[in-house]
Amino acid sequence: MVTKITPEQLFQKLQAEENVLLLDVRAEEKYKDFHIEDTNVHSVNIPKTEIFKLTEEREAVVPALPTDQEIVVTCTTGNSASKCATILAEKGLDVIVLDGGINAWKDYLEKE
């Protein structure tokens, strides 16, 4: 099971000026419409379809992601992010999932 981070915990990391690597696995169009931005966020968009296709022969996407840094994986609701995080964890990456995804992040920001 992959570890999760709540929107509040992610917000606190950003408030503390921690650098966050965010992997958004939604389709490029959705990513362009809205993604989490902050001076301390390095956001990368790799659609879930690319991650689902990862095999031994097709690891081009993995070298683009560091193995020595925690990666926060997100999607619209968190379901696809969890599946992608499991695949990436099996490849040796340090991953954590934004619980509830972008929808939960937007809801949290509206309350702040």
For each residue, the residues with C-beta under 8 A, 3 or more apart:
1:
2: 82 85 86 89 95 96 97
3: 95 96 97
4: 78 96 97 98 99
5: 9 10 72 96 97 98 99
6: 9 10 99 100 104
7: 10 11 98 99 100 104 105 107 108 109
8: 11 12 108
9: 5 6 12 13
10: 5 6 7 13 14 20 36 72 98 105
11: 7 8 14 15 108 109 112
12: 8 9 15 16
13: 9 10 16 18 20 40
14: 10 11 17 18 20 38 40 41
15: 11 12
16: 12 13
17: 14 40
18: 13 14 40
19: 40 42
20: 10 13 14 38 40 41 42 72
21: 42 44 65 66 69 70 71 72
22: 35 36 41 42 43 44 71 72 74 98
23: 44 45 46 65 71 72 73 74 84 88 95
24: 31 35 36 43 44 45 46 74 75 102
25: 45 46 47 48 51 73 74 75 80 81 84
26: 30 31 45 47 48 74 75 76 80 102
27: 30 31 47
28: 31 32 45 47
29: 32 33
30: 26 27 33 34 76
31: 24 26 27 28 34 35 45
32: 28 29 35
33: 29 30
34: 30 31 102 106
35: 22 24 31 32 43 45 102
36: 10 22 24 41 43 74 102 105
37: 41 43
38: 14 20 41
39:
40: 13 14 17 18 19 20
41: 14 20 22 36 37 38
42: 19 20 21 22
43: 22 24 35 36 37
44: 21 22 23 24 64 65
45: 23 24 25 26 28 31 35
46: 23 24 25 50 51 61 64
47: 25 26 27 28 50 51
48: 25 26 51 52 75 80 83 84
49: 52 53
50: 46 47 53 54 61
51: 25 46 47 48 54 61 84 87 88
52: 48 49 83 84 87
53: 49 50 58
54: 50 51 58 59 61 62 87 91
55: 58 59
56: 59
57:
58: 53 54 55 61
59: 54 55 56 62 63 91
60: 63 64
61: 46 50 51 54 58 64 65
62: 54 59 65 88 91 93
63: 59 60
64: 44 46 60 61
65: 21 23 44 61 62 71 88 93
66: 21 69 71 93
67: 92 93 94
68: 94
69: 21 66 94
70: 21 94 95 96
71: 21 22 23 65 66 88 93 94 95 96
72: 5 10 20 21 22 23 95 96 97 98
73: 23 25 81 82 84 85 88 95 96 97 98
74: 22 23 24 25 26 36 78 81 97 98 101 102 105
75: 24 25 26 48 78 79 80 81 84 101 102
76: 26 30 80 101 102 103
77: 80 100 101 102 103 104
78: 4 74 75 81 82 97 98 99 100 101 104
79: 75 82 83 101
80: 25 26 48 75 76 77 83 84
81: 25 73 74 75 78 84 85 97 98 101
82: 2 73 78 79 85 86 97
83: 48 52 79 80 86 87
84: 23 25 48 51 52 73 75 80 81 87 88
85: 2 73 81 82 88 89 95 96 97
86: 2 82 83 89 90
87: 51 52 54 83 84 90 91
88: 23 51 62 65 71 73 84 85 91 93 95
89: 2 85 86 92 93 94 95
90: 86 87
91: 54 59 62 87 88
92: 67 89
93: 62 65 66 67 71 88 89
94: 67 68 69 70 71 89
95: 2 3 23 70 71 72 73 85 88 89
96: 2 3 4 5 70 71 72 73 85
97: 2 3 4 5 72 73 74 78 81 82 85
98: 4 5 7 10 22 72 73 74 78 81 101 102 104 105
99: 4 5 6 7 78 104
100: 6 7 77 78 103 104 105 107
101: 74 75 76 77 78 79 81 98 104 105
102: 24 26 34 35 36 74 75 76 77 98 105 106
103: 76 77 100 106 107
104: 6 7 77 78 98 99 100 101 107 108
105: 7 10 36 74 98 100 101 102 108 109
106: 34 102 103 109 110
107: 7 100 103 104 110 111
108: 7 8 11 104 105 111 112
109: 7 11 105 106 112
110: 106 107
111: 107 108
112: 11 108 109
